[in-house]
Amino acid sequence: MLADLAPLDRTHLWHPFTQQSCWENEEPLFIERGDGSYLIATDGRRYLDGVSSLWCNVHGHRHAGIDAAVAAQLDKVAHSTMLGLSHPGAAELAGRLVDLAPRGLSRVFYSESGSTAVEIALKMAFQFQQQRGGQHVRRTSFVHLRDSYHGDTIGSVSVGGIDLFHSTYRPLLFPTHVVEPGDAEDLERLLSIHEEEIAAVIVEPLVQGAAGMLTHPPGYLRAARELCDAFGVLLICDEVATGFGRTGTMFACEQEDVAPDLLCLAKGLTGGYLPLAATLSTERIYAGFLGAPEEYRTFFHGHTYTGTPLACAAALASLDAFEEEQTLERLQAKTGLLWDLLGGIAAMPEVTEVRGRGVMVGIDLGVHDPALRLGHRVTVEARKRGAIVRPLGDVVILMPPLSISESELRRLVEITSDSISAAWKEAYPASAELAQAA
Ligand SMILES: Cc1ncc(COP(=O)(O)O)c(C=O)c1O
């Protein structure tokens, strides 16, 4: 049976963000099980999960508490709708998220992915401004950062700034204003010209993940908050990637004492178990939607699996794990070790820059011919050595689960370093010969 999987995959699957013409000529790796920081393939080989299964696993795979919570929820009900009904997990989780989130965020609107959390924040901001009336109805536009990434649905792509992913769709997208990442003066300049047309500014706080772990200078997020206040514009913080401890604190916003008007959460919300997202809003925004039914101020949005009980159970168990295992308290020593170890990689001649925060790491290999697929080669080499990493172009990304042990961290960095050397030698055989000769 297992032997038949590769042909089935090649014949019938279409993988995300994947050039299938390359994929069809490669040997697919089938992951069958997980165990802590490891993914286990159908052939029994164990791989360190160096990117937390696309940046979402928090406490490791097969976490006993989350497994038990999901199983217990299955004994009750897997799914019931949030449209016209509620359920205990949704209400309890909303209360706990509000307690954890930056001050002032008091309402939780569920969905299933980072893209939808952002889509919802954009629609809420837009509709809120429309329902304020008066000159605010002109606030129909959004500001986002160059190289931003907020997801793949049409709204979230509209506020995306990565040409490789987004430019094809431009004719379908709504117009936006783009500012330079980390440059508060540029944001001020733009807001002072267009203030009356802007509904909201959207930012990935501290780290622009998909841009290749681009970091902002300290104080940028705070400055963005102050500028939004000064110009009467809403601030949306997209913590889909940075949330749930990735930058060292529960939310990246905390590090600059910033409370956004809308906060987008997904990925790590369930510990990386099940699709669940949350868009948190202030009471001010929520109140802007209140009225008699015939006023049509309702937020007309909601997906079939919005806030599904199974995913809420996983999220509650994940928050329990944060408390019981003191995940954030124990993280500091690990990130210290990680960045010490990364010093070795930063010193490699093949590496241009290593950047990031907490457990979000981008190892930039510089500018290369895309046909060389240098980043991809690193992934292939890492796999041979027992780790799963995934590049963004020629930036090798590491984002291990917060639960990773110090010895596993050492192993991950060692594999990454060896894989970069091996990939480079393969891509540039002549330069390897020259180095040997020298
Ligand atoms: C900052 C940010 N926002 C939104 C998304 C989209 O999340 P999803 O893939 O769950 O739709 C991502 C995904 O990487 C992200 O990094």
PDBQT file of the ligand as one rigid body, heavy atoms in Angstrom, charges set to zero:
ROOT
HETATM    1  C1  LIG A 501       1.818  37.188   9.280  1.00  0.00    +0.000 C 
HETATM    2  C2  LIG A 501       0.963  36.185   8.591  1.00  0.00    +0.000 A 
HETATM    3  N1  LIG A 501      -0.335  36.476   8.376  1.00  0.00    +0.000 NA
HETATM    4  C3  LIG A 501      -1.161  35.605   7.785  1.00  0.00    +0.000 A 
HETATM    5  C4  LIG A 501      -0.707  34.380   7.351  1.00  0.00    +0.000 A 
HETATM    6  C5  LIG A 501      -1.638  33.428   6.663  1.00  0.00    +0.000 C 
HETATM    7  O1  LIG A 501      -1.948  32.369   7.509  1.00  0.00    +0.000 OA
HETATM    8  P1  LIG A 501      -2.634  31.033   6.928  1.00  0.00    +0.000 P 
HETATM    9  O2  LIG A 501      -1.589  30.345   6.120  1.00  0.00    +0.000 OA
HETATM   10  O3  LIG A 501      -3.056  30.295   8.149  1.00  0.00    +0.000 OA
HETATM   11  O4  LIG A 501      -3.792  31.476   6.102  1.00  0.00    +0.000 OA
HETATM   12  C6  LIG A 501       0.631  34.036   7.562  1.00  0.00    +0.000 A 
HETATM   13  C7  LIG A 501       1.145  32.729   7.110  1.00  0.00    +0.000 C 
HETATM   14  O5  LIG A 501       2.316  32.465   7.099  1.00  0.00    +0.000 OA
HETATM   15  C8  LIG A 501       1.491  34.973   8.179  1.00  0.00    +0.000 A 
HETATM   16  O6  LIG A 501       2.801  34.704   8.378  1.00  0.00    +0.000 OA
ENDROOT
TORSDOF 0
